[in-house]
Amino acid sequence: MKTKIKKFGIELEGEYSNELADKMRTKYAWSVKGDGSIHTCDHHQDILHSIEAVSQPIEYSTANVNAIKKLFDFLQVQYNNGDFHFNESCGLHFHFSFTPQRPPELWSEQFAEYFASHIATRFPKAYKLRKENRFCKFELSQKDIASPRFYDRYRFINLRPAFQRHKTLEIRAFPSDEPKLMKRYFLSTLTAIEDFLVKANSGLLDKKYAFKDQTIGTDTINFQEQAKAETITDDDNIVLDVVID
């Protein structure tokens, strides 16, 4: 079975006005909540608030991708009007679910290297900024990926912890930024994933590692709900067979 993107979702941290937060909640049906890890700039204390806005899981289609592009265009207008802002404490996270549930091509050091190179080449400023951020370290070895006890979600690609919590792959590589740039981050991430899958499925990659998908369970994602505890247990029924070519 060829791997395909099934759904995607977005977590967007930033400084929002009350009016914009209400629009994100009512017009776009995003979850809006405060986030203590986000700092509000001193000159925004009275007008903007530290918020994480989280989309619903969205079916992957051309129409829905275009809808997200329009949303970022809307946020650009809000940014220009002073209703949205960002700083270095703010991140932009993308979630993806797939068919099969745990894509063997993407659970690999080769994809991690490919995606890191993709970001460094196309967005060197964002790459430098996030590379020095402890919440999305650009380190992910094959040993980390294969280990059943590797639960560090603060990597630029969050695999096992994200999969256990909501059956997704999480991309944490980008900062919150001017919305017109965040739109490019999103589209470029889609391009990188699709291009890598095409190369892998066409036999154009000299695969060093891959995984057999032996997923047990249902294909569900619900990254809008916060876990009651950050501790990840080992009873996730994840079985990985490492294949070394």
N, C-alpha and C positions, 0 to 999 in steps of 0.2 A: 504493500500500500504506500503510495506516495504521500509525503507529508504536506498538509495544507493548513493554512491559518483558518481557524474556525471563528473565533471572536477576539475582540481587543477591548481594552479599557485604559483610562488615563487618570493619573493622580497628579494634580497641579497645585503646588504650594506657592503661596504668594501673599501679598498685602492687598486686601480687597476692601472697597467701600461697602457699607451696608446695602446700598442700592444694587451694586453689582452682585453681591452675595445672594440677594433675593432673586435676581434674574437668573443666576446659575441654578438656583433651587427650583424656581417655578417655571421658567421658560424652557430650560434644558433638562430638568429632572436629575440634576447632579446632586449628590450628597455634599453638604457644606458643613464643616466643623472646624473648631479652633484647633491649633496645633502648638503645643508649648515649645517645640524645637525650632519654630520659626521666629526670627527676630523682626520687630517692626522698627523701621528707621525713625530716629528721634523726631524728625520734622513731619512724620506722618502719624504720630501717636494719637492725635485727636480725630483723624479723618479716615484712617485705614486700619484694618485689623488682620492679624496673622491667621490665615485660613488655609486649609487643605480642601480643595474641591475634587470630588471623585465621581467619575462617570459611572453609569450603569454598564454592565457587559454589553458590547455592541456587536452584532453580526457583521462579519467581514464581507463587505460588498463595495462596489464602486460608489453607489449612492451614499452609503454611510461614511465612506472616506471623504467624499465631497462635503458632507454635512459637517464633519470635523474641521475641514479646511475653512468653511464659512464661520464656524465657531471661533477659530483663531483670528479670523479677520475681524469679527465682532470684538474680541478681546483687544485687538490692536487699537481699535477706536477708543475703547475704555482706557487703555494705557495712555493714549494721546490726551485724553480728557482728565487724566489724573485719578481715575477710579481703580486702576490696577497698577501695582508696582512689584518689584522683586529685589532680592539682595542675595548675598552668597549663602545664606542659611536656607534658601529655598531650592527644592528639587523638582524635577519633572520625571515621573515614572510611567512606563508603558507596560501593560499586561497583555499577554497573548495566550489563548488556548488553541489547541491544534487537534487535528485528526492525522495520525493516532494521538492519543492523549499525551504521551511523553515522546516527542519526536527524536528518534535516534541520531539524526544528523546534527541537531542543535545541542544535544547533551554531549558536547565534545569540546576538547581543548582546541581543536581545529576551528570550530565556529567562534570560540572566544577570541582567538588570535585574529581571525578574519574580521570580526566586528570591531575589535579594538583598533585595528589598522584602518578600517573604514571611517571611524570617528576621527582618528588622529589626522587623516588625510583631508577630510572634508570640513572638519570643524576644529582646527588646532587650538583655538582660544578656549572653547568649551572643554576640549580634551585636557588641556593643561589645568584648567580650573577644577575639574572633577577628579583628575588623577591624584590631586593632593587632598581630596576630601575623604575622611575616614569612613563615611557612610556609603561609599561606592568604590571601594578599592579596585583598581585595575589589575587584579591578580586572580587567576583561576586556573589551576593546574589539573591535569587529568586525574591525579591522585585525589584532589579535592572533589572533583565531579563524581568519581566512582565510589568514594567513601560513604558508607551508610550512616556515618556519624558526623558528616560535615554539614553544619547547620548555620553557617555564617551568612546571613542574608545581606550583609553590607558589602556586596560585591557589585561590580558594574552589570553583571548578569547574575540574577538571583534564581537559582535552579531548584534545589531540593526543598528549602523552606517555603518558597512560593508555591511549589507543586503540592506540598503537603497541605497547605492552608486553603488553597483555592484552585488547584489543578491548572496553574498558569506558569508561564515563564515570565519573569519580571525584568525589564530593562531599567536600570537605575543610573545610566551613564550620563544623563544630561542635566544641566542646571535649569531652573526656572529662568526665563529670559524674556526679552521683548517678544510678544506673541508672533510676530512675523517670522522670527527665528525658530520659535518652538514649532511652528507649522513645518518648517524645513526639517527640524529634528525628527518629527513624527514621520513625514514622508520618506526621509532618508533611511530611517529604521526599517520601514516596510520594504524599501528597495533592497536593503542589505539582506534581510531575511529571505526574500523571494529569490534574489540572485544566488545566494548560497544554496538554497534548496534546488534550484535549477541545475547548478553545477554538480551538486551531490547526486541528484537523480539521473544526470546525464553521464555519470562516470568520469567527469572532468577533474575530479579531485582525487589525489592520491591519499585516500583515507588512512590515517594512522590508527584511529580509534572510532568505534561506533558502539551503539547499545542496542540490544534487543528489547523491544517494548513488551513488558510483561505486567502491564498495569492491571491492578485489581480495584474495582470500584466504578463509580459513575463519573461522567464528564460534566462536572459542575464548577462554576466559578462564582464567588461572591466576595470580591475584594472590597466591597463597600463597608462590610462589617469588620470592626476591629476585633482581633482575637482577645480573649479575656486575659491571656497571659502570653508573654513573648517566648517562654520556654517551649521548645519543640521536643516532643517525645519520639521514641523510636518505633512506635507501633503504627507505622504508616503503610505497611504492606508493599513497600517499594522494593522490587527485586531487579537488580541490574546484572546482566551478564556482559562482562567486558569482552569485546572482540578485537583482537590485535592482528592487523594484516601485515 
